[in-house]
Amino acid sequence: MDNIVLEYRDPLFSIIILVALVFVISFIAYSYGIYRERLARKDYRKLSRRFELGKLKEDDYVHLYKTYNLPFDSILLLASSFLHKGDYNKAINVYLTLLEHVSDRVKKEELLELLGTTYFKGGFLQRSKDVFMRILKFSPRNKQALTYLLIIHEKLKDFKKAKEITTCLEELNKNVSKDQTYLDALIILNDPIYSYEKRTQLLNEIYKKDKSIQRLFVQFLLQFNKDFFWENVEKFDAKSFIDLMWYLNFDDIHFEKVASNEFLLELYNAKGYLDNLKHSEDFVFNILILLHKYSKEVNATLDFEFICSSCKHSHPIYDNRCPHCHSILTFNVSHTLSKSLDQATQSLQ
């Protein structure tokens, strides 16, 4: 009995037992770690396959952010894939879902900015407005939020409110003089109390100081005060609104005034309204003039493209504000030769 007790109390035996226990525990912990890693990899591969197939759901972004500690910027980059596909609703849901789990103020503000701009791109102007107003409550000097609010109020035809926002941006050292002139013109154009003569007078005063509103002014005159336009046609640069003059109805053209304007004379010879020029310095005009001279049926016309001088993007339709970079009155018109509408229709039949 004494020998058994001595053997049990042997230090070497205790060390062996201790080493064995450490080995067993380490083995179990290692095996459990491998098991968890395999599950995680399996889960991650499953998630990756869903992403590759374009089926990543809104909650998956939060899962990536919380479970795999994927950087916040990387999450936003993944979410932007919806924007590139034009799926604004999914992008909005991603941002809304992430907002519930992000507590950092800077990240929350960034998410709100993305949410507001996405609402704006998707055409949800009132929701976009609400988001940017929320941003300004805790970040009143946020220039992006103020700029988008200005554009939103402009699109909602609340030009006076948009003008008020330019004052805030001006205090933040942003140059908004062009915006203010543009909004002043819009306020005059949309004032139901002013007569057409009064609007003409006020717009003319602005135009004398700032030629950037030329197209706005000319569009108004061609619609409501053609007499004033033709009386002052030499004060305008018709090349910058060639499309408006090209599509002008024959009966609305003052040909006596056209005769003393070299550009308009070439333009209306190219259109076939006049036949008193043999050629033009403008290559496209020259082709059309020759076609009218030597052919009874001219199946050609002018096509117009509008190029933003700020971002260089081109658009088929004129807009006061570039839809890409949101700059105002930056479109320059370019003309090219194309098939007439009748000829193009026949070729499709």
C-alpha positions, 0 to 999 in steps of 0.5 A: 500500500505504501509503495502505491502511495509513493508511486502516485506521489511521484513528481514525474508522474504528476508532470506526465499527467499535466503534460497530457492534459495540456496536450489534450486541451490544446488538441481540442482547442486546435481542432475546434479552431480548425472547425470554426475556420472551415465553417467561416470559410464555407460561409464566406465562399457562399457569400462570395458566390452570391456576390459574384452572381449579383445576389448580395442582399442588403443584410449581407453588407452588415454581415461583412462589416460586423463578422469579417471586420471588412473596412467601412470604405470597402463596404461602401465600395461594394455597395456602390456596385448597385449605383453603377447598375442603376439599382438605386433602391438596393443602394438606398436599402444598403445605406439605411441598413448600415446606418442602423449599425454605425455609431461613429459620427463621421461614418454616419455623416458619410452614409447620410451624404451617400443616401441623400445623393442616391435619393437625388439620383433616383428622383426622390427629391423630397426624401433627399431634401430631408436627409440633407436637412438632417445632416445640416442639423449636426453639421451646418457647414457641410458644403455638399449638403447645402449644394444639393439642397440648392439644386433640389429647391431649384428642381422643385421650382422654389427659386427664392429658397435656393437663392437663400442657400447661396448666401450660406455657401457664400459665407463658407467662401464658395463662389456663388455669383453665377448661381445668384445671377442664374437664380435671379433670372429664374425668379423673374422668368417664373414670377406670375405677376410681372408682365412679359414687358417687365420681365424683358426689361429686368432680364435685359438689365441682368444680361447687360451685366452678365452674358451667361444668362443669354440663352435663358433670355433668348428662349424667353424672347423667342416665345414671348417677345419676338419683336424685342429679340429681332430689334436687338438681334445684333446684341446676341451671339446666335452661334451659341444658340444655333439650335434655337434659330434652326428650329424657329418657325419660318413665320417667326423669322425676320428676314430683313434682320437676317440679311444684315447678320452674316451667321444667320444668313448662312444658317437659313441658306443652309436650311433652304429658307433663303437662296442668295449664297453660293457657299459658307465658311462653315463646312456643314453649312456649305454641304447643305447649301450645295445640296439645296442648289443641286437637288430638289429633295434634300434628305439632310439636316443639322443635328445638335450636341451639347458639351459641358465646358466644365466636365466635358460630358456631352448630352443630346438635350440642352439643360441649364444645369449639367446633369453630370457635374451640376454646373450651371449654364455651361453647355456649348452647342455643336452641330453636325450633318445628319439624315432628316427625320423623314429619311431616317424614318424611311430607312427604318421601314 
